[in-house]
């Protein structure tokens, strides 16, 4: 069984940076793809970034060039480096993972990111 625990959210001024972390319990090698979703109040949950086991990455257009996703398979961690943050980035951010089912079957509890203008 895989469990995900996010940390690193908080309040930041527009233009600032935050790094979110995702601690993976269980073996990270069983996870094919890790991702970060976010959900703002009144909006649908959206996929922000994803990274495969081979470190292939993909980003939502809204965060390209500002966010960087990475994973540390040795230490069973995932990260989302967020730079040049905007008020529109305010949301609850969730770490998620795909196993052999290739569906987003594992989810963290979420961490709040608030960007003040």
N, C-alpha and C positions, 0 to 999 in steps of 0.2 A: 504494500500500500504506500502511496506517495502522498505526502502532505506538504503544503506550501505556506510559508509565513512571510508576509511582506513587512518591510520597515523602511523608514527614511522619509515618509511624508511630512508635511508641515506647511507653514505659512512663509511665503517668500514674496519679495517685491517683483514687479514686472521687470524683465531683463535679467533676473537672477537665475541661479542654478540649483538643482537638487539632484541627488542620486538615490534612486529607490533600489532596495535589495530584496531578493527573494531567496529565503533559505529553504532548501529541499531536503526533506527527510525521506529516507529510502534512497535507492540508488538513482542518481541523476542519469546514469547511462541507459536506464529503461525509458527515459523521456526522449522522444524523437524531436519534438519541437517545443520550445518555450515561447511564451508570449506575454505581452502586457496589454491589457484592456483598460479602458476607462469609461466611466459613466458619470455624466454631469446631470444635475437636477433637471428632470423633465425631458431628458434625452435618452436615446437608446445606447446600450453599451457598444463601444466600438473598439476594434482591434487597432492598437497604436503601433506595435512593432512585434516582430517575431524573429526567432533565430533557430535554425536547425542544429542537429547534433554536429554537422559538418561546418557550422558557423556561417551558413548562408543567411543573410538578413533581409528583411522586408519592412517597409515603413509606410504608414499612412501619409498621404500627401501633405497633410496639415503639420506634420512634425519632421519631415525630411530636412536634413541639414541642421536640425536643432537637437534631436534626440539620438542617442546611441544605445543599442541593446547589446549586451554581451552575456556570456555564461562562463563559469569556471567549473569544469567537470570534475576537477580534482577535489575541490572544496564544496561541491554540490551547491553552488550559488548562481543566481541570475541577477542581472543588474539592468537598470535603465537610467542612463545619464541624461538629464534634461537641462539644456542650456537655453538662454534667451527666452525664458518663460513669459507667456502672455496670460492675461486674465482668462482668455478662452480655454486655457489648459486646466483651469480649475475643475476638479472632478475627483471621484474616488477611483484609485488605480488598483487594478487586480493583476496579480501574477497568475498565469494559467499554463497548463502543460498538456501535451498530447503524448499518449503512450502508443501501444501497438494498434489501438483502435483508430488512431489518426483523427480522433475527435477531441475537443477541449474537455477532457474528462476530469482534470484536476484543477482546483481553484483555491486561491488564498482568500483570506477574509477581507482584504482590501485595506488601503491606506489613503487617507485624505490628503490631497494636494490643493492648496489654496494660493492663488496668485493675485496679489493686491495691485491695483493700478496706481 
